[in-house]
Amino acid sequence: MMQKVTPPTKRLYKMSDQVLPKLISGNSNLTLSKGIASWASSLSRTPIELVKGRVEQFNDQEIFVEVYENVRNEDMFVIQSTSNPANDNLMELLIITDALRRSSAKRITAVIPYFGYARQDRRTKARTPISAKLIANLLTGAGIERVLTLDLHSAQIQGFFDIPVDNLYASPIFALDIIHNFNDPNLITVISPDVGGVGRARGLAERINADLAIVDKRRNQPGEVASMTVIGDVKDKICLIVDDICDTAGTLVKAADLLIDKGASQVHAYISHGVFSDPAIERIEKSSLSSLVVSDSISIISKIKESKKIRLIPTAPLFAQAVLNIAHGNSVSSLFDSERLSPVYKPYYPKYHYERKMKA
């Protein structure tokens, strides 16, 4: 489970005297939304709370939204993952946006920690949709002027929008966590679970100065892996599988078993988004994985509370700093670097700062 820490009161980034953002949340991940508000308050040294309102469903499942506070001429940030139930959460986001737009909000930014429908980013067969593009059109049509998200399944989705899209990365946080929890980077090999994820895995390997290997898989049909082979040396290595989404965990568990068979001493996984459709949790608990580290972009606390292998890492500090940077016109790309992000995460990873101080 993710440890609870108190956000720092010291301002870690310079803020201008502009008006602070206002945050409002849907129902998809209230814990994360409250965390973002708390961290934004601490980082800006100014109270920032979620705008009060109500989001509810009528008996016929229609969604109704009412905002209780004045938002006229405000810089609004709507926090809502479009995770399961994806369609309900998406409609909440669209209807909240419409309510804010009709209430004369100055600008509306959608903070979407997990961007649903991202895996439908291209046509795989004849007469199939590109649903990710449709979602982009819906968000823009509702009145959203900017999107802030985390580890899009495919970078090309940014091009589906005609508005700015800030795609944050979990790898800087993963790097801090790895440095904090593993003593010798020379024993670590970062694993890409498929050829398509090599860029993501290589980026993390470079951050922690580790080797890289690839699990090459062949599929007979969607969701079914026919064969897997390891490209690279993993004997006596601590293998860290890096991926953006864990759904049913079938491929992940098979990759872990294969790595152990090839001589790996331990296998851990670092996942950006834990969808965890059944029977994912059961598979993970029975697998060769020593641990699975996942961000809190999706509300999964109830699913993993009994798990002995799954550990959450917080994204609230990352999103809070990104929200403040956007509101004040500062760079968001500065958050792509572990060194720049590390002061925000010092309460979680003090070992990283201690080692840097000793080296200096």
N, C-alpha and C positions, 0 to 999 in steps of 0.2 A: 504494500500500500504506500501511497505517496505521503511523506512526512509533512506535517503542518508547521509552517514557519511564519514568523512575523516579518512583513515586508520592511525594508530599511526606511528610516525617516530622512536620511541624508539624500539630497537631490543628486542623482548620478549623472544627469545630462542637463545642459543649460537649456532653460526654457525662456521664451520671450514673454512679453506681457500681454499677449493676445488672449482673447476669450477662450476658456477651456472647453473641451468637447463635452457633449452630453451623450450618455449611453442609455440604451434601452435594449431589453432582452426578450426573445421569444422563450418558449418552454423547452427547447431541445437540450440545453445544457446550462441550467441556472447556476450550478456550482461554479463552472468556469466563468460565467458572466459576472458573478459576484466577486470572483477572484480578480478579474481584470479591473473592475471598479476599485477594489481595494488597493491593488498595486498602482493604478493610475493616480490614486489619491496620495500614496506615499512618494511616488517618483516626482510628482508635481508639487508636493507639499501643500496641496489644496484639496479640500473635501470634494470628492466626485462620487456620487451615488447613482444607482440605476434610476432612470425616470420611472415614476410610478404609473401604473396602468393595469389593464387586465386583458388577457388573451384567453378566450374560452370557446368551447364548442357547443352549439345548440344540439338538441336531440337528434336532428337530422344530419349531424356532423359538419354543418356549416360553421366556419370560424368567424368569430366576432372580436374586434379589437377596440379598446377605448383607452386613450392616453389622458391621464389625469392632470398633467402639468402643461404649462405654456411652453411651446417649442418654437414659437415664431422667431425667425432669423437666427436659429441656433444651428451649430454644426453637429449633426446627429450621427451616431454610430449604432447600427442595429446589429446585435450579436446573436447569431443563429446558425447552428450547423444544420445542414440538410441531410441528416442521418436518419436511420430508421426510427419512426415511420417517415420516410423521405418525402412523400407527397404532402402529408399534414404539415411537416416542418417547413417545406417550401412555401406552401400557401400562407402560413403564418408570417413568413418573411415578406412576401409580396403584399399582404394586407396591412401589416405594420408600416411598410414603406408608403403605401397609399394614404394611410391615416396621417403620417408625418408630412407628406407632400401637400395634402389638402389643409394641413394646419400651418402652412407657410414656413416650414423648416428651410434654412438657408442652403444646406447641403446634406445629402444622405449618403453615408458610406455603409455598405454591407460588410460586416465582419463575419466571415464564413469559415470557421476553423476547419470543418470538413465539408468539402464541396461534393455533394452527391451528384450522381449521374456522370461523374468525370470519366468513368470507364467506357462510356458510350461516346467516344470522341471521334469516331470515324465509322464509315460504312464497312462492315465486314462481309456482308452478303448483299445480293440484289434485293431491292425493295425493303431496306432497313433504314431507320432514322439515324441522324446524328443528334442525339438527345442533349448532349452538352451544349451544342450551339443553340438549341431551342431554349434551354434554361438561361443562357446568356441573353437572348432576346427578351425573355420574360422579365428578367431582373432589370434590364435597361428600360424597358417599356413601363415598368412600375414606377420609375423615377429615381432609381439608384444611380449615383454619379461616380462612384468609386467602389472597388471591391478589394478587400483585404482577406487573404486566405493563407493556408499552410500546406505546403507540399502537394500541389496539384498533381494528379495522376499523370497528366501529360502537359508539358510546358506549352504545347500549341493551343491549349484552351484559352490562354491569355489573348490570343489573336481572334477568338470568337467574339470578344467584346470591342466596342468602339469607345470605351471609357477606360480610365487607368485601372490596372490590376496590379496590386502588390502581392507577390507570391513569396511568403516567408518560408524559411527552411528549418526543419527540425535538426539537421545535422550539426549545427553549432552547439545545440543543447546536448545532443548525443555525445559529441566530442568531450564536453565538460564532464558528463557522467562517466564516460569510459576512463578518462584520466583520473577521475576521483576514485573509481572502483577497481581498476586494474593497475598493477604495479609496474609491469614491464611491457612496453609497447612492442618490443622485439619478438615477443611470444604471440602477438595478436595477428590474425589474418582476417581482413574484412571480406565478407562473402556477398556477392550479388546472386540472388536466387534465380536470375534469368539474364539473358543477354541484354534485354531492354533496360534493365536497371543498373548497368555497368557504370553509367555516368554518376548516379547517386552514390554507389558504393565507392567509386574512385575518389569522389569528393571527400567522403568521410575518411578514407584511408590516408589521403594527403594531409588532412587536418591533424591526425594523430600519428603520422609517420609510420604507418603499418603496411604490410603486404596486402595484395589483392588476389582473390581467386573467384571463379565463376562456376555456378551450377547450371549446366546446360540441360534444358528439359525439352522433351518432344511430346506434343499432345496429339492424341487421335481425334478428340473432339473437345469442345469447351468444357472446362472443369475437370477433365480427366487427363492425368499425366501418364504417358506410356513408358517413358524411360528417362533416366537422369544420369549425367556424368559430371565429374568434377574436373575443371580445367585449372590447374595450379597445384602447388604442394601444400597440404594441410596437416601432414604428419607431425604429431606432438605439438600442434598449435591450438591456441584458444581462438575459435572461430566465432565471428560476430556476423550473423546474417542481417542485412539491412534491406528493408523494403518499405514502401509507402502504405500499403494496405494489407491487413490480415483479415480475411473473411471467414472461411471455414477452416483454415489452418491446415488443410490437407497437403498442399505443396510444401509448406514450411516444415511440417513434421517429417515428411519424406526426405527433404533436404538435410535436416538435422541427423536423421538416421544414416543417410549416405555418408555424411562427413565423419561421423563416429566410425563407420566401417572403414573409411580411408585413413584412420589413424589420428583424428583430431582428439585432443585431450578433453576439451570442453566445447560446447556449442551454446551460444547465447543469441538472442534475436533483439534487434532494435527496430521498432515499427512506428511509423508516424501516426497511423489511424487504425484503431482497433475496432473493426466492425463486429467481429466475433459472432457470426451467425452459427447456430447450432450445427454440428457438435464441437465447435472450435475449442471451447474451454476444456472439455473432457479430453480432446485429443492432445492439447498442450500439456495437461497434467500427466498424461500417460507417456509422453514422448521422451526423446533423448535430450531435449532442451534443458539446460541448467537453469535458465531464466529467460523471461521475455519482458523487455522494457518497452512501454508504449506511452504515447502522449495522451493527455486528457482532452483531446479535441472532440471526442465523442463521450457522452455520459455512459460510462460502463462500470461505475463503482459497485452497483448492485450485482453485476455479473461476476466480478472478480473478487468479491470480499472473502470468499472461501479459498481462493487460489493461493498456493504456496510458491508458485513460479512467476506470476505476473506482477510487475511493479510499474506504477504510474510515475511519469515525470511531468512537471507542471509547464504549461504554456502561457499561463496568465501573465507572468512578467514580460515575456516576449511580446504578446499582443498589447499589453498596456503601454509599453514603450513605443510600439509601432503606432498605436492610436495617437499618442501625444506628439510623435514626430510628424504625422500627417496633419494633425490639427494646427501645428505651428510651422508647417512648411519646411520641416527638416528632412534630411535624408533617411529613407527606410533601408537602403542597401547597407548602411553601417551595421545593421543587425544581422548581416550575413556572416559576420566574422566573430569567431569565438572569443578573441581577445577583447573586442569592443563590447560584446554581450556579457562577458564574465562578471563585471561589477554588479549587474542586475541579479545574477544568479549566485552571488557570494553566500547568501544564507543557506543555500542548498549544497554548494560545493566549496566549502572553505579550504579543503586540501589543495585545490587548484591554486588558490591565492597564496597559500603557505609555501608551496613548492616554487612558485614564481618569485616570491620574496627571497627565498634561500638562494636561488640561482643568481638573482640580482646582487 
